Each structure stands twice: as structure tokens, then as C-alpha cells.
Amino acid sequence: MNVLEAINARQSIRAYESRPVEPEKLEAVLSAANRAASAANLQAYHISVVRDDARKLALVAAAAGQKFLAGAPVVLVFAVDPARSAAKYGPRGEQIYCMQDACAAVCNAMLAAVELGLGACWVDAVFEDLAGKAVGLPPGLRAAVILPLGYPAEQPPRTSRRALSDLVTHL
Ligand SMILES: Cc1cc2nc3c(=O)[nH]c(=O)nc-3n(C[C@H](O)[C@H](O)[C@H](O)COP(=O)(O)O)c2cc1C
């Protein structure tokens, strides 16, 4: 599968088989996240890998009750590290770049998952303090994105998109 094929095949997957994700596949997803672009290569984020049920349930609460994420064998929590970015970029790093770094890493992880036959769904950590507590984040780190990961147990209909002409201007 090439990159364009992975981009086109990716869909949000919200139901997962119970079979575990092989450690080498998990490692490949994490390594893909780690290769993402980031402002000044600072990689101002942290990834927590969650496998235990109690933490998953706490993450469900942090995501405003989105129960499906607890059905994934592995749940990744991407947290931003504002201070790491702020040290170089000040408020812009603190407010924007750390989030952009984390989001770029999430996108890489999702595409790697597709290549490996896995499914994932970007879930917003609605209550970031609850999510942070669930994974024991140190002070200063803020949970941003929850990414359940597992073998798909559904094939959802393909979502639509805006027309390119609606969102692109050729100058
Ligand atoms: C910033 C962001 C937040 C999202 N939050 C959630 C969420 O909390 N729960 C959920 O089920 N999906 C969430 N999604 C997934 C979107 O619903 C999904 O990407 C969109 O409907 C397009 O569908 P597709 O991913 O299958 O192409 C989120 C996606 C993004 C980028």
C-alpha cells in the first residue's frame, strides 16, 4: 500500500476486534508518529499507551462518555507539551505549535495503522484534566487527542467531503 492508497483507505473506525495489536505493529505506529514534522523538530508532545481496562474507562469519561474507545485493545493518548515549544517560540509555541506537532503525529499514526490493517479514530479529549489523570500525566502536559487502535470490527460507509473547489483557491 502506498501513501495515497493509505490516505484514501483511512476511515474512522469505532468498533474493534478483541484480538491484541502485535507489539511490532504498535511499535511501527508509534515510530510513524515519531517521524512526523514538528516545529523546529521539538516534538512538543507525549504519547501514553493504555492497555488496562480501568484507564480505558477513565478515558471514556474524559471523552464525554464515548464508550467505543474502551473496546479497543490499545488506546493512545497524545498530550501536548506547551513548555517545550514555548521555550523557543513563546506564546505561539505554547498555544499553537505544540498542538500542531501533536496533530501531525496523530495523522502519521492513523496512516500507519491503515497500512498495518488496523483501525483508529481521532477522539477529542473533551475533559483534558480527566484524560491527564487517567494516564498519570506530569504537571504541564495536557491531553489533547485520544486514539483507540485495533483491528476493525466494522466497515463504515465512506464519509463525504467538501468539493475541492469549495476549499481550494488556485492563484
Ligand atoms: C479534531 C477532531 C476531533 C474528533 N473528535 C471525535 C470524537 O470525539 N469522536 C469521534 O467519534 N470522532 C471524532 N473525530 C473523527 C471525525 O468524526 C471523522 O474524522 C470525520 O467524521 C470524518 O470521517 P472519517 O475519519 O471516517 O473520514 C474527530 C476528528 C478530528 C479531526
PDBQT file of the ligand as one rigid body, heavy atoms in Angstrom, charges set to zero:
ROOT
HETATM    1  C1  LIG A 201     -10.229  17.324  15.827  1.00  0.00    +0.000 C 
HETATM    2  C2  LIG A 201     -11.056  16.067  15.650  1.00  0.00    +0.000 A 
HETATM    3  C3  LIG A 201     -11.863  15.658  16.680  1.00  0.00    +0.000 A 
HETATM    4  C4  LIG A 201     -12.618  14.491  16.545  1.00  0.00    +0.000 A 
HETATM    5  N1  LIG A 201     -13.327  14.049  17.624  1.00  0.00    +0.000 NA
HETATM    6  C5  LIG A 201     -14.029  12.902  17.501  1.00  0.00    +0.000 A 
HETATM    7  C6  LIG A 201     -14.689  12.382  18.649  1.00  0.00    +0.000 A 
HETATM    8  O1  LIG A 201     -14.620  12.928  19.749  1.00  0.00    +0.000 OA
HETATM    9  N2  LIG A 201     -15.400  11.231  18.494  1.00  0.00    +0.000 N 
HETATM   10  C7  LIG A 201     -15.473  10.567  17.293  1.00  0.00    +0.000 A 
HETATM   11  O2  LIG A 201     -16.121   9.522  17.235  1.00  0.00    +0.000 OA
HETATM   12  N3  LIG A 201     -14.828  11.040  16.196  1.00  0.00    +0.000 NA
HETATM   13  C8  LIG A 201     -14.114  12.177  16.269  1.00  0.00    +0.000 A 
HETATM   14  N4  LIG A 201     -13.416  12.635  15.192  1.00  0.00    +0.000 N 
HETATM   15  C9  LIG A 201     -13.475  11.897  13.911  1.00  0.00    +0.000 C 
HETATM   16  C10 LIG A 201     -14.357  12.604  12.890  1.00  0.00    +0.000 C 
HETATM   17  O3  LIG A 201     -15.711  12.474  13.256  1.00  0.00    +0.000 OA
HETATM   18  C11 LIG A 201     -14.109  11.994  11.494  1.00  0.00    +0.000 C 
HETATM   19  O4  LIG A 201     -12.755  12.125  11.152  1.00  0.00    +0.000 OA
HETATM   20  C12 LIG A 201     -14.972  12.652  10.413  1.00  0.00    +0.000 C 
HETATM   21  O5  LIG A 201     -16.339  12.437  10.638  1.00  0.00    +0.000 OA
HETATM   22  C13 LIG A 201     -14.628  12.120   9.021  1.00  0.00    +0.000 C 
HETATM   23  O6  LIG A 201     -14.777  10.720   8.977  1.00  0.00    +0.000 OA
HETATM   24  P1  LIG A 201     -13.570   9.774   8.577  1.00  0.00    +0.000 P 
HETATM   25  O7  LIG A 201     -12.477   9.975   9.597  1.00  0.00    +0.000 OA
HETATM   26  O8  LIG A 201     -14.120   8.378   8.618  1.00  0.00    +0.000 OA
HETATM   27  O9  LIG A 201     -13.106  10.160   7.210  1.00  0.00    +0.000 OA
HETATM   28  C14 LIG A 201     -12.616  13.766  15.315  1.00  0.00    +0.000 A 
HETATM   29  C15 LIG A 201     -11.773  14.185  14.286  1.00  0.00    +0.000 A 
HETATM   30  C16 LIG A 201     -10.977  15.305  14.455  1.00  0.00    +0.000 A 
HETATM   31  C17 LIG A 201     -10.003  15.680  13.356  1.00  0.00    +0.000 C 
ENDROOT
TORSDOF 0
